[in-house]
Amino acid sequence: MRFKSTRGLSPTVKFEEAIIEGLADDGGLYVPEMFPRLDMMDLLKNHYTFQEVFFKISRLFITESDIPTIDLQKIIMKSFETFRSKSVVEMVKVDKLLILELFHGPTFAFKDVALQFLGNLFEYFLSRRERIGKGVTQMTIVGATSGDTGSAAIYGLKGKKNINVYIMFPYNRVTEIQERQMTTVTDSNVHNLSIKGTFDDCQAIVKSLFNDLEFKRKMNLGAVNSINMARIIAQISYYVFGYVVAVRKHYIPVDLNEKNLPQVTFSVPTGNSGDILAGFYAKLMGLPVSKLFLCTNKNNTLHRFFTTGVYAKSPEVLKTYSPSMDIVVASNFERFLYFLSNNNSELLRTWMKTFELNGKLALASEYLNKANQHIISAEVSDQETLDTISQFYKFGYTLCPHTAVGVKGALKIQSEINNNDKCFCLATAHNAKFRDVVKLALGKDIPIPAELQKLFSLPTRMEVIEPDRELIKKYIISHNQPQKSKL
């Protein structure tokens, strides 16, 4: 399996290069040259664990020459040792919906699934290069976060040999627990930069650093945001595993002697669009998904696209009760646009140039129709978010505000299009990470897990800095140092 740039001007690369580089030199995002097919009958007929499903999916993209089987299995097992749930992800039936809980990792957010794996991949590749004396052996990881990516990346990379980590997050725009999960990690290879701006400012700086090819090569930049293809591959796993578990628990009646499996829907609270892209790729690979529901808050750039065909920046990023989704420009949307262009890199480059120059891209109705064959969207207000948390609490289940956006969006869309397919709602974070919003919805405090409570007694370290690319470049250069593993 080789990977190509959406913009078509960089050469194709093997898996290792795609992961180490993160972003192609032409500014495009790596995508697989072709999408392999899932063997759904094998997955359904055998009682595979999550780790085994994860291995089977990753092996479709990662060849034996990329990573030998025994090494890949060790990486996967190591990646999920830190999860509180033995099954890694859990499924709960609430009313008519299936809640797929993805927050049982060390930072109580869905991004742990991919970032524990990515951190171990980085360490494996760098150690192998050091051992054979070939290739880059030190990396500088830069990332932007609206709340959860940062802590998940830090927990996946802290103390790793040969890796320095710089995480940018918007000042006063993440929750206290999210900030403390990042800033209480004081390993010498971890640097937290609180940017006086929005997540979009942070993300723009990260992209500009990667597009500065001289700086990228000098510092050996690597990416932890979902522009890194390993993140997407990892996240495909829980869509597939969710379907398998639902069949196993008889939530979905299946005759394994029939070729046509029942269709389902997945509802995804969406910010930077990596999570829903993974679901879309699972659909392309043969997971029986009729539709994906893309659910936004008031920062509704993607909802407006999927209803009008116009992809346009909002004038500002609005603060909402679902802060991890307070994003105007979604990095992974370029990969979906590439699909809409029929993998036409020249057309994609034209579209992206238009958007980058004007902040707006209007596509013909044929492209909107193609998009809606796979994805339908909904916008959920702050009040609807609170009401949904309150409503589901009466069912005995406490949603985080982001999950509530996905749940309410699913209920809206299914009602509008009269869709009766079994619906999975991705639960992206533990409710305690957003306890102030949940308290506002319920009128009372909720319990906080001990792992999160102890964050309030730990010392913190971070740098508050202006959203200035050159200033941040200087900071990275001055703080980079060789790293040795704690082990």
MARNU-108192 format. One line per 8 residues: number of its first residue (from 1); for each residue x, y, z of C-alpha. Coordinates in pm, 1 decimal, always signed. Layout:
! MARNU-108192
NUM> X Y Z  ...
! end
This chain:
! MARNU-108192
1> +0.0 +0.0 +0.0  +129.5 +343.1 -98.4  -10.1 +684.6 -14.0  -54.0 +985.9 -239.1  -112.1 +1355.9 -180.1  -457.2 +1498.0 -243.2  -286.6 +1779.1 -437.8  -95.9 +1541.4 -662.0
9> +239.2 +1722.2 -680.1  +432.3 +1511.5 -428.2  +549.1 +1155.6 -502.7  +366.0 +857.3 -356.3  +519.6 +720.9 -36.7  +513.0 +410.7 +179.2  +320.9 +400.8 +506.8  +622.4 +494.6 +719.8
17> +698.6 +808.7 +519.1  +332.5 +914.7 +516.9  +317.1 +886.4 +895.5  +652.3 +1049.7 +968.1  +591.8 +1338.6 +725.4  +228.8 +1396.9 +826.0  +157.8 +1653.5 +554.9  +285.4 +1618.6 +197.1
25> +536.7 +1877.1 +74.5  +283.6 +2011.8 -176.6  +50.5 +2103.1 +110.9  -184.2 +1813.2 +44.5  -303.3 +1538.1 +277.5  -199.8 +1178.2 +228.1  -466.7 +930.6 +119.4  -432.0 +562.0 +23.6
33> -390.1 +491.6 -346.9  -685.3 +255.4 -318.2  -927.3 +144.2 -47.6  -910.0 -222.1 +51.4  -1227.5 -418.7 +119.9  -1336.0 -541.4 +460.5  -1413.3 -909.8 +501.8  -1733.3 -851.2 +695.1
41> -1827.5 -1218.6 +717.7  -1495.1 -1304.5 +878.2  -1538.7 -1019.6 +1125.3  -1894.8 -1121.2 +1211.2  -1846.1 -1496.5 +1234.7  -1547.8 -1482.4 +1469.4  -1545.5 -1346.8 +1822.1  -1259.8 -1102.9 +1769.3
49> -1148.2 -859.7 +2037.6  -1115.7 -489.5 +1958.0  -738.1 -531.4 +1931.5  -782.3 -814.1 +1679.9  -1024.2 -608.4 +1470.8  -782.6 -315.9 +1490.3  -500.0 -539.8 +1367.5  -703.9 -672.7 +1075.5
57> -798.9 -321.3 +962.1  -452.2 -173.3 +1004.6  -300.1 -470.1 +820.0  -506.5 -370.5 +514.2  -303.6 -46.5 +500.3  +26.3 -151.0 +662.6  +218.7 -420.0 +475.9  +453.5 -678.3 +624.3
65> +746.2 -483.8 +482.5  +620.0 -168.4 +658.4  +591.9 -338.5 +998.0  +631.8 -715.5 +1051.7  +324.6 -885.3 +1197.2  +476.5 -960.5 +1537.8  +587.7 -597.7 +1577.5  +251.6 -457.1 +1468.0
73> +70.2 -682.7 +1713.0  +299.7 -567.1 +1995.1  +241.3 -200.8 +1905.2  -135.3 -252.3 +1908.7  -136.9 -440.9 +2239.3  +82.5 -173.8 +2398.0  -142.2 +103.3 +2266.2  -449.1 -21.2 +2452.4
81> -290.3 -133.5 +2780.7  -368.6 +209.4 +2927.8  -745.3 +185.9 +2866.1  -977.3 +146.6 +3162.3  -1207.7 -87.9 +2969.0  -1079.9 -431.6 +2871.7  -1286.9 -411.1 +2553.7  -1139.4 -62.6 +2477.1
89> -1476.1 +71.8 +2357.0  -1816.7 +5.1 +2512.2  -2169.0 +2.6 +2372.2  -2478.1 +112.3 +2563.5  -2836.1 +105.3 +2434.3  -3023.1 +418.5 +2543.9  -3380.7 +450.5 +2426.2  -3364.2 +371.3 +2052.2
97> -3001.1 +472.1 +2005.7  -2676.8 +277.2 +2042.3  -2416.8 +487.1 +2224.1  -2064.5 +385.3 +2124.4  -1843.4 +494.1 +2412.7  -1497.5 +586.6 +2288.8  -1371.0 +762.4 +2600.7  -1218.3 +481.9 +2807.0
105> -857.4 +577.9 +2734.7  -614.6 +767.3 +2960.8  -749.0 +1115.8 +2877.6  -1120.1 +1018.8 +2874.2  -1163.9 +1114.1 +2505.2  -1206.0 +926.7 +2176.4  -874.4 +1057.0 +2045.8  -685.0 +821.0 +2275.5
113> -774.2 +534.1 +2040.5  -566.7 +683.5 +1760.3  -304.9 +880.0 +1951.3  -183.0 +600.3 +2175.5  -127.0 +403.5 +1853.8  +35.9 +696.2 +1672.1  +274.6 +767.0 +1959.8  +392.1 +406.7 +1957.1
121> +428.6 +413.4 +1578.1  +652.1 +720.1 +1598.3  +870.9 +558.4 +1861.9  +891.6 +231.1 +1665.5  +993.7 +396.4 +1338.7  +1249.7 +629.1 +1501.2  +1404.8 +347.4 +1703.3  +1428.8 +128.2 +1393.5
129> +1593.0 +409.0 +1198.1  +1838.0 +468.9 +1479.7  +1919.3 +98.7 +1493.4  +1989.4 +64.9 +1120.4  +2153.2 +407.2 +1095.9  +1926.3 +530.7 +818.5  +1673.4 +815.5 +800.7  +1547.1 +1076.6 +1045.4
137> +1592.1 +962.9 +1407.5  +1468.9 +1276.9 +1591.6  +1125.5 +1433.1 +1545.2  +957.4 +1758.0 +1640.7  +584.7 +1703.5 +1680.7  +361.6 +2008.5 +1647.8  -12.0 +1996.6 +1701.0  -316.4 +2217.7 +1744.1
145> -600.8 +2129.7 +1976.5  -946.6 +2255.8 +2058.2  -927.7 +2055.2 +2378.0  -890.1 +1678.4 +2345.2  -628.1 +1614.9 +2075.0  -363.4 +1791.5 +2280.8  -396.1 +1585.1 +2596.3  -434.2 +1259.9 +2401.5
153> -121.4 +1341.3 +2198.1  +74.0 +1436.6 +2510.2  -24.6 +1117.7 +2691.2  +74.5 +920.1 +2382.7  +412.6 +1091.8 +2342.6  +530.9 +1198.1 +2688.6  +869.0 +1051.3 +2773.4  +912.9 +904.3 +2424.7
161> +1267.5 +872.6 +2300.2  +1381.1 +1110.6 +2022.5  +1057.2 +1313.5 +2021.7  +985.6 +1675.2 +2123.8  +617.5 +1775.3 +2141.5  +468.0 +2124.2 +2099.4  +91.6 +2152.2 +2150.4  -93.9 +2476.7 +2075.4
169> -435.7 +2542.2 +2226.0  -653.5 +2856.3 +2233.6  -614.6 +3062.4 +2549.6  -928.2 +3049.5 +2770.7  -1117.4 +2841.7 +2513.9  -1071.7 +2491.7 +2657.1  -1218.1 +2356.7 +2979.6  -1017.0 +2359.9 +3300.7
177> -984.7 +1982.2 +3301.0  -873.5 +1977.3 +2935.4  -610.0 +2242.0 +3010.6  -487.5 +2063.7 +3321.8  -462.0 +1732.0 +3139.5  -208.6 +1902.9 +2913.2  -28.2 +2140.5 +3145.2  +22.5 +1900.4 +3437.3
185> +244.0 +1685.0 +3215.5  +588.3 +1824.6 +3290.3  +809.4 +1578.4 +3099.6  +1102.1 +1759.1 +2941.5  +990.6 +1666.9 +2588.1  +642.7 +1824.0 +2627.3  +572.7 +2194.5 +2562.8  +227.5 +2351.9 +2596.9
193> +165.9 +2679.1 +2412.8  -152.6 +2865.4 +2502.8  -222.8 +3081.4 +2197.7  -401.7 +3415.0 +2233.4  -654.5 +3330.3 +1963.9  -885.1 +3053.2 +1843.6  -829.6 +2692.3 +1745.6  -834.4 +2801.9 +1381.7
201> -540.1 +3029.8 +1458.4  -353.5 +2736.2 +1611.2  -436.0 +2509.7 +1318.7  -331.2 +2773.0 +1063.2  +6.9 +2807.2 +1236.4  +60.5 +2430.3 +1230.8  -17.7 +2412.7 +858.1  +205.8 +2709.3 +781.4
209> +495.0 +2545.1 +967.0  +455.4 +2233.1 +755.6  +436.5 +2441.0 +440.0  +765.3 +2610.1 +536.3  +967.5 +2326.9 +379.9  +1304.5 +2454.1 +502.1  +1180.9 +2464.3 +863.2  +996.6 +2133.0 +823.1
217> +1313.7 +1953.7 +713.8  +1541.9 +2131.9 +959.0  +1323.2 +2039.1 +1257.4  +1195.1 +1706.0 +1118.5  +834.7 +1808.8 +1179.8  +571.2 +1546.0 +1241.5  +193.5 +1579.2 +1287.5  -44.7 +1445.4 +1550.1
225> -357.4 +1618.5 +1423.6  -587.9 +1414.3 +1204.7  -402.9 +1536.3 +897.1  -187.1 +1233.7 +988.9  -326.5 +933.2 +803.3  -251.2 +696.4 +1092.2  -516.5 +877.1 +1295.5  -780.7 +803.4 +1032.1
233> -681.6 +438.4 +990.3  -700.5 +386.6 +1366.0  -1043.4 +548.4 +1392.5  -1192.8 +326.0 +1120.1  -1157.8 +43.0 +1371.7  -1430.5 +150.4 +1612.4  -1688.2 +197.8 +1339.9  -1630.2 -160.0 +1229.9
241> -1607.7 -294.2 +1584.1  -1927.6 -110.0 +1678.0  -2118.4 -285.1 +1401.3  -1968.9 -622.5 +1496.8  -2060.0 -579.8 +1864.8  -2414.4 -469.5 +1778.6  -2459.9 -790.1 +1578.4  -2299.7 -991.0 +1858.9
249> -2545.4 -841.4 +2110.9  -2838.8 -897.1 +1870.7  -2914.0 -526.8 +1844.7  -2890.6 -581.0 +1470.1  -3055.8 -902.3 +1343.5  -2827.4 -1062.6 +1084.4  -2850.1 -1381.7 +882.5  -2486.1 -1470.4 +822.0
257> -2587.5 -1685.9 +528.0  -2715.2 -1378.9 +344.9  -2480.4 -1154.9 +145.8  -2668.1 -830.4 +210.3  -2610.6 -707.8 +563.3  -2847.1 -460.6 +735.8  -2761.3 -94.9 +680.5  -2696.2 +134.2 +977.8
265> -2625.5 +500.8 +1041.4  -2357.8 +670.6 +1250.5  -2405.5 +1013.3 +1406.3  -2082.4 +1204.1 +1461.1  -2033.9 +1533.1 +1649.8  -1797.1 +1708.3 +1412.3  -1528.8 +1975.9 +1442.9  -1212.7 +1908.1 +1242.8
273> -1390.9 +1625.9 +1051.9  -1132.6 +1350.6 +1104.6  -1373.7 +1130.9 +1298.6  -1651.4 +1137.2 +1041.1  -1397.0 +1093.3 +760.4  -1290.0 +765.6 +923.3  -1654.1 +654.8 +918.8  -1681.7 +753.4 +554.2
281> -1369.6 +553.6 +470.2  -1516.8 +254.6 +656.7  -1823.0 +289.5 +432.4  -1602.0 +294.2 +122.5  -1437.0 -23.4 +248.9  -1766.5 -208.7 +272.1  -1909.9 -139.0 +617.8  -2289.3 -142.4 +559.6
289> -2360.3 +223.5 +634.9  -2653.6 +393.7 +467.0  -2573.2 +745.5 +588.1  -2337.6 +931.6 +816.8  -2491.6 +1214.0 +1019.3  -2257.6 +1512.1 +1054.6  -2359.2 +1721.5 +1354.7  -2221.7 +2067.6 +1430.3
297> -2280.2 +2336.3 +1689.3  -2318.2 +2705.7 +1595.7  -1981.1 +2685.8 +1420.6  -2165.1 +2534.8 +1128.4  -1931.1 +2565.2 +828.1  -1971.3 +2197.9 +738.1  -2346.5 +2191.0 +799.8  -2385.6 +2483.0 +558.6
305> -2181.7 +2295.0 +298.7  -2390.6 +1978.1 +322.9  -2712.7 +2178.2 +286.0  -2607.9 +2439.2 +26.7  -2289.9 +2315.5 -142.6  -2106.3 +2630.8 -28.2  -1797.6 +2587.6 +188.0  -1740.0 +2929.1 +345.0
313> -1553.2 +3050.1 +651.3  -1757.1 +3217.8 +920.5  -1632.6 +3563.0 +1022.1  -1546.0 +3437.8 +1371.3  -1524.3 +3127.8 +1585.8  -1813.4 +3129.1 +1832.7  -1778.3 +2999.4 +2188.1  -2027.2 +2722.8 +2261.5
321> -2106.6 +2459.6 +2521.2  -1925.5 +2204.2 +2300.2  -1585.1 +2377.2 +2281.1  -1389.9 +2096.4 +2113.4  -1608.5 +2159.0 +1806.8  -1553.1 +2535.4 +1799.2  -1378.9 +2516.6 +1462.7  -1445.9 +2705.9 +1138.6
329> -1203.3 +2540.3 +892.6  -1188.8 +2159.8 +910.7  -854.4 +2016.0 +801.5  -984.3 +1677.5 +694.0  -1251.8 +1820.1 +469.5  -987.2 +1836.7 +195.0  -981.9 +1457.2 +188.2  -1358.9 +1449.0 +135.8
337> -1337.2 +1716.5 -134.0  -1075.6 +1499.1 -303.2  -1332.0 +1217.8 -311.0  -1595.4 +1452.7 -451.7  -1352.8 +1555.9 -729.2  -1327.1 +1190.1 -835.9  -967.0 +1191.7 -710.3  -879.8 +1469.5 -952.8
345> -581.3 +1645.1 -791.8  -579.4 +1928.2 -1045.6  -944.1 +2010.0 -972.8  -882.6 +1975.1 -598.6  -592.2 +2220.9 -617.0  -818.7 +2469.8 -794.7  -1085.4 +2431.3 -529.1  -840.6 +2471.6 -240.4
353> -674.4 +2773.1 -401.0  -1015.7 +2935.9 -442.6  -1101.6 +2866.6 -78.9  -764.4 +2984.4 +52.8  -785.3 +3310.0 -147.9  -1152.6 +3392.5 -94.1  -1253.2 +3199.5 +217.0  -1534.3 +3052.4 +10.7
361> -1589.5 +2765.3 -231.4  -1922.0 +2709.7 -409.4  -1961.8 +2370.1 -577.3  -2211.2 +2271.5 -844.2  -2524.5 +2081.7 -739.0  -2387.7 +1754.9 -877.4  -2117.3 +1758.4 -609.8  -2364.4 +1837.0 -332.2
369> -2585.2 +1550.3 -449.9  -2284.8 +1317.8 -444.1  -2192.1 +1436.1 -94.9  -2545.3 +1380.7 +37.0  -2544.9 +1023.6 -86.1  -2310.3 +958.8 +202.4  -2340.8 +1241.2 +455.9  -2636.6 +1446.4 +584.7
377> -2590.7 +1720.2 +841.4  -2765.2 +1899.4 +1127.0  -2688.6 +2201.9 +1343.0  -2755.3 +2184.6 +1716.9  -2787.5 +2493.9 +1937.4  -2649.4 +2535.2 +2287.8  -3000.7 +2518.6 +2431.7  -3072.0 +2196.5 +2241.1
385> -2744.9 +2058.6 +2377.1  -2851.7 +2129.1 +2736.6  -3201.4 +1993.2 +2675.2  -3061.4 +1670.4 +2528.8  -2829.1 +1616.0 +2825.4  -3128.1 +1664.8 +3056.1  -3353.4 +1438.3 +2849.0  -3107.3 +1148.7 +2839.7
393> -3024.0 +1184.7 +3207.5  -3385.0 +1083.3 +3268.0  -3303.5 +762.4 +3078.7  -3019.9 +703.7 +3326.1  -2735.7 +815.9 +3097.4  -2520.5 +1129.1 +3124.1  -2398.1 +1269.0 +2792.6  -2105.5 +1503.9 +2744.6
401> -2208.8 +1816.2 +2545.4  -2034.4 +1698.8 +2227.1  -2205.8 +1361.4 +2239.1  -2532.6 +1545.8 +2305.0  -2482.2 +1737.9 +1979.0  -2446.1 +1405.8 +1796.5  -2750.1 +1256.2 +1969.7  -2975.5 +1555.4 +1903.3
409> -2851.2 +1577.9 +1544.3  -2934.4 +1211.9 +1490.5  -3286.1 +1255.6 +1627.4  -3340.2 +1559.6 +1402.8  -3212.6 +1394.9 +1085.7  -3388.8 +1063.8 +1134.3  -3715.0 +1251.5 +1183.0  -3658.5 +1470.6 +877.4
417> -3568.3 +1193.1 +634.2  -3781.6 +919.9 +793.5  -3477.6 +696.6 +841.9  -3536.9 +385.4 +1052.3  -3191.1 +229.3 +1027.9  -3025.2 +136.5 +1355.9  -2832.6 +447.1 +1465.2  -2498.9 +456.7 +1645.8
425> -2406.3 +780.0 +1823.2  -2037.3 +826.4 +1893.0  -1975.9 +924.2 +2255.5  -1657.1 +1122.8 +2214.2  -1571.6 +1223.1 +2571.1  -1653.5 +1148.0 +2933.0  -1915.3 +1386.4 +3072.7  -1687.6 +1489.5 +3365.0
433> -1450.3 +1668.4 +3126.6  -1731.6 +1921.0 +3074.1  -1884.5 +1920.4 +3421.6  -1978.5 +2292.3 +3417.0  -2199.5 +2245.0 +3109.4  -2347.2 +1923.5 +3246.2  -2419.7 +2099.8 +3576.4  -2594.5 +2377.0 +3383.5
441> -2811.3 +2116.3 +3210.4  -2890.5 +1909.5 +3519.3  -2884.2 +2172.6 +3791.7  -2640.0 +1969.4 +3998.8  -2279.8 +1850.6 +4003.7  -2183.0 +1513.2 +3865.6  -1916.9 +1276.7 +4006.2  -1561.7 +1324.1 +3879.1
449> -1339.0 +1018.1 +3828.4  -1040.1 +1011.6 +4064.0  -797.1 +1031.2 +3770.3  -943.1 +1368.8 +3672.4  -988.9 +1496.1 +4027.5  -619.5 +1458.7 +4107.2  -528.7 +1698.9 +3823.3  -633.4 +1991.4 +4043.9
457> -355.3 +1918.8 +4294.5  -71.0 +1892.6 +4042.6  +165.9 +2171.3 +3932.2  +123.7 +2305.2 +3578.4  +355.0 +2438.4 +3309.3  +266.4 +2630.2 +2993.8  +363.9 +2932.6 +2786.4  +106.5 +3197.3 +2688.4
465> +206.9 +3328.9 +2347.1  +76.9 +3543.7 +2062.5  -53.3 +3370.9 +1744.5  +261.4 +3465.0 +1554.9  +421.6 +3197.7 +1337.7  +773.5 +3345.0 +1354.5  +753.7 +3378.5 +1732.0  +648.8 +3015.0 +1762.3
473> +924.2 +2902.2 +1524.4  +1179.9 +3073.7 +1746.3  +1028.8 +2910.1 +2054.8  +1049.8 +2563.8 +1898.6  +1409.6 +2613.1 +1784.3  +1520.4 +2738.6 +2124.5  +1351.0 +2460.0 +2322.8  +1427.7 +2156.9 +2105.2
481> +1665.9 +1909.6 +2263.9  +1761.7 +1542.3 +2221.9  +1526.7 +1315.6 +2415.3  +1602.4 +987.0 +2582.2  +1337.2 +739.3 +2680.9  +1240.1 +714.5 +3047.1  +1265.3 +338.0 +3016.5
! end
